[in-house]
Amino acid sequence: MSAVRPVERPVVLGLETSCDETGIGVVRGSTLLADAIASSVDEHARFGGVVPEVASRAHLEAMVPTIERACTEAGMTLRDIDAVAVTSGPGLTGSLLVGVAAAKALALGLDRPLYGVNHLAAHVAVDQLEHGVLPQPCIGLLVSGGHSSLLLVEDVTAVITPLGATIDDAAGEAFDKVARLLGLPFPGGPYIDRAAVGGDRAYVTFPRGLTSGRDLERHRFDFSFSGLKTAVARWVEARERDGQPVPVSDVAASFQEAVCDVLTRKAVAACVQRGVEDLLIGGGVAANSRLRALAEQRAAASGIRVRVPRPGLCTDNGAMVAALGAELISRDRPASALDLSADSSMPVTRVVA
């Protein structure tokens, strides 16, 4: 496999297929040229969650037209690409395989280097496209349907230390399940955020998982949202059993507050404990308006700066993969081999496959 051509700001094509969105991004250095997405969320909505086989087939159908759309948006052809980056994990195995196979074909056909990258690290790296060079070290709070993680990022291309993670339901997963309880559509995050507008955040005091004294000793920076989801379900069931209407806005606001309270409290505590002055929030749930507001408020009180990409860059996208690929090239990190494989449980400590 050839090395990156000697250009000052190489153009990187990024492929993201870890879940239900086919994301193709094009980046020149730290400048975003294209961010094309084909989502299969409507196909999953009737099931109330992502169906792996449906997602894999949707990626197969969307891959070529989405690549073509990204190239058109960037005003270039595939021959103008200097390197190919792809999410190799973590994620759904079938979905990952579609992206990895496509990236290998492109790298081989174009004679360009291939970078198989970590999905979580890419969620951190994408912030560079909007806010410039990453502060290092920084604390990364990544919250999505599959992940709720706190990371110490000393070098986004090589040194990422996990501080905590979800031990059961991730935050985004809890949003989806509670939305279903409240009769709201899938995916639940945006709908709960909207429903919570005007709702009473103190209407119900739902539990904050892993925040008691003993829990903090064993799980200082870990998360648990399964008990919260169950508490909401029992509250709604009791209300319906008594023949009373469920105040959707108030319950949505109360649930959302419980999630955002725990996430921001632990994230700021991690910054303070580690003496880190910058908090970066990424992942689909980072688009939540209450999470953003509460994080800003609590971080400011502790002298911590907060960086959150715009909502479109928080959810899964190819731009984040291209951004990490470009950063790997700028740090002269070695490319991946063509026998690169998909790794559904790829640890965040492994940035490049």
C-alpha positions, 0 to 999 in steps of 0.5 A: 500500500502506498504512503500518503502523497506528499501534500500539505493538507491531504484529502481524506475520505471517511466511511462510517457504518457502525450502526444505522447511518451510512456516513461519508465525509471528505476532509482536507486537513481540518476543513470539512468539504463534504458530509453525506449521510443516508439513514435507515432510521425509518426502516427501524422505527416500526421495530422500536430499535435498530435491527442489525440485518436491516442496517447491514442491507441498508448500508449495502444499498446506500454505500455507492450513491452516498460516496458519489454524493459526498464527492459531488458535494466536495467538488472532486472525484475519488482520484483526488483522495489521498487516503481512506479512513473507515470505522473498524469498531466498535459497532454492529458486526454486519454494519462494520463489515460493509464499511470495511469492505468498501474502504478496502476496495477503495484503498486497493483500487485507488492505491491509497493508504487505509486507516481503520479507526476507532468509532469513539476516538472519531467522536472526539476528533470531529470537534476539530472541524468546528473548534480547531485543534483539540486541547490535550489533555481533555476529558471526553464525555461520549453519550449515544445509543450504544455508549456512555463513556468518560475518557481521558484523551491525552493524544486522540491518535494514540493515548486514550484512557477510559475512566468510566462507562455504562454498566448496563443501558447507555444513555441513548438506549434509555432515551429510546426505551422511555420514549416508547413508554411515553408513546413517542417515536423512535429514535427517542432522544430528539422527541423527549428533548422536544416534549420536555420543553415547558415540562416540570423537571422536578415533577418526578424525582427519578433515581440517579444511578451510581451516585450513592456513597458506596456506588461512587467508591466502586463506580466513580465514573461509571454510568447506569440507566437501567434502574432509571428506565425501570423507575419511569416504567413503574411510575407510568404503569401506576398512573395508568392503573389508577386511570390518570393521564400521563403528563408526557412533558413533565415525565420527559423533563424529569427523566431527561433531568435525571440523565443529564444530572448524572452525566454532567456531574460525573464529567465535571468531577472527572475534570476536577479530579484529573486537573483537566480544564477542557471537557469535550462532549460527543455522540448523538445524545450530545445534541440534547439541549438540556445536556448542553445547558447543564454542562455549560453551567456546571463546568463554568462553576468549576472553571472548565471549558466545554466544547460540543460540536454542532448537532449534525456532527454529534451523531454518527457521520463520515466527517468524524472518521475523515477527521481522525484519519487526517489527524493520524496522517498529520501525526505520521501514524502508520496506516492499517494493513489491507487485512484489516478486520471489523471489531465489534468490541474494539477498545477505545485504547486502540485508536487505529486497527 
